[in-house]
Amino acid sequence: MEPDVTIPFLDLKTINLRHRDALREAFERVLEGGWYIQGGELAAFESEFAALCGTDCAIGTSNGLDALHMILRGYGIGPGDEVIVPSNTFIATWLAVSQSGATPVPVEPVESTCNLDPERLAAAVTPRTRAIVPVHLYGQTADMDPILALARRHGLKVIEDAAQAHGALYRGRPAGSLGDAAAFSFYPGKNLGALGDAGAITTNDPELTERVRKLINYGSSIKYQHDLAGYNCRLDELQAAFLRVKLRHLEEENRTRRDIASRYLAGLAGTPLVLPVVSEGCLPVWHLFVVRTEARDDLRHYLGEQGIASQIHYPVPPHRQGAYAGSVLAAKSFPISERMHRQVLSLPMGPTMTPDDVERCIRVILDWSGKR
Ligand SMILES: *Cc1c(COP(=O)(O)O)cnc(C)c1O
């Protein structure tokens, strides 16, 4: 085995350099257009992205966290309200709720999928609950039908955190169209990544659309008329133009990710690793390929020695972060989530990974498990 051959976790530079000419063209178009905020590139990207998600509207935002925050504000959710979130997620899901002034109410996941457990939801609903934010973690949609049914019974909004799920399907329907509204992130490392920060909101709700369009633009839809105390959370023309280029390749890149995932699943089937489970009716986009083992740190070290990068998503659950140190949440225990955070390891995954790279990762992992 060639020890100098390294497999990166995600080769962002190669991913973007593949589109060098088109990205340069997009840059020239914006530069020469002389219009940098809220222009034609944004409008075009919004309609192209809405088409992907099968929604009436997409609204570009500064990033995924702001997209979530603006949806919550758009629905008037704030102090005194409760919003149900997964106990295991990237902390931004919780931070958006906290920023709105509402209280995050964590609910534990299903072990096999790592996604919100619909069976545990009813017990978390109180008279103050206003919304549920399921996260489509690692690129597989949460089990939305029972979540939506419970939300309808209690009059709650369902806000998808689709930051990891661009193009994922649930019973044939795209992520972003499954709830009342959805937030996407185009952080460079996401399946659809900009060359900087960016995000979007998708929805079929015309009232929400009107409100968030104002909220992200100083509360204004007419210049110098401010109906709401708003924010500046816009997506700029340059990132919109780059995203239009990248969007054209999303489906093909997601297919490559699916191919890599099937190779991993077949090649690692006999190992003691807990492998990701694809739920019936779900077509994931494999933002991450996450295996689980109590020997996670040992495996990670072994892979590193063989030149294979890996990451942990996420090492510390949100309720154990300093950000929530002063809150009642810090004192609570979420054993399923805590165990996941201790066991998870994300293997290399991305559209520039070759079948040979995957084979090599599999061989090294088989080697590791043979030695134990
Ligand atoms: C990336 C991510 C976010 C935040 O998106 P940003 O664009 O980085 O603000 C929110 N939720 C989840 C699940 C994410 O993975």
The ligand as a MOL file (V3000), in Angstrom:
LIG
                    3D

  0  0  0     0  0            999 V3000
M  V30 BEGIN CTAB
M  V30 COUNTS 15 15 0 0 0
M  V30 BEGIN ATOM
M  V30 1 C -24.6640 23.6220 7.7690 0
M  V30 2 C -25.8590 23.4350 8.6240 0
M  V30 3 C -26.5820 24.5290 9.1290 0
M  V30 4 C -26.1130 25.9480 9.0430 0
M  V30 5 O -25.8920 26.4300 7.7580 0
M  V30 6 P -24.8430 27.6370 7.5800 0
M  V30 7 O -25.0030 28.0000 6.1390 0
M  V30 8 O -23.4960 27.1210 7.8970 0
M  V30 9 O -25.2730 28.7320 8.4890 0
M  V30 10 C -27.7570 24.2750 9.8200 0
M  V30 11 N -28.1770 23.0280 10.0550 0
M  V30 12 C -27.4920 21.9510 9.6230 0
M  V30 13 C -28.0280 20.5890 9.9080 0
M  V30 14 C -26.3040 22.1150 8.9040 0
M  V30 15 O -25.6210 21.0470 8.5070 0
M  V30 END ATOM
M  V30 BEGIN BOND
M  V30 1 1 1 2
M  V30 2 1 2 3
M  V30 3 2 2 14
M  V30 4 1 3 4
M  V30 5 2 3 10
M  V30 6 1 4 5
M  V30 7 1 5 6
M  V30 8 2 6 7
M  V30 9 1 6 8
M  V30 10 1 6 9
M  V30 11 1 10 11
M  V30 12 2 11 12
M  V30 13 1 12 13
M  V30 14 1 12 14
M  V30 15 1 14 15
M  V30 END BOND
M  V30 END CTAB
M  END
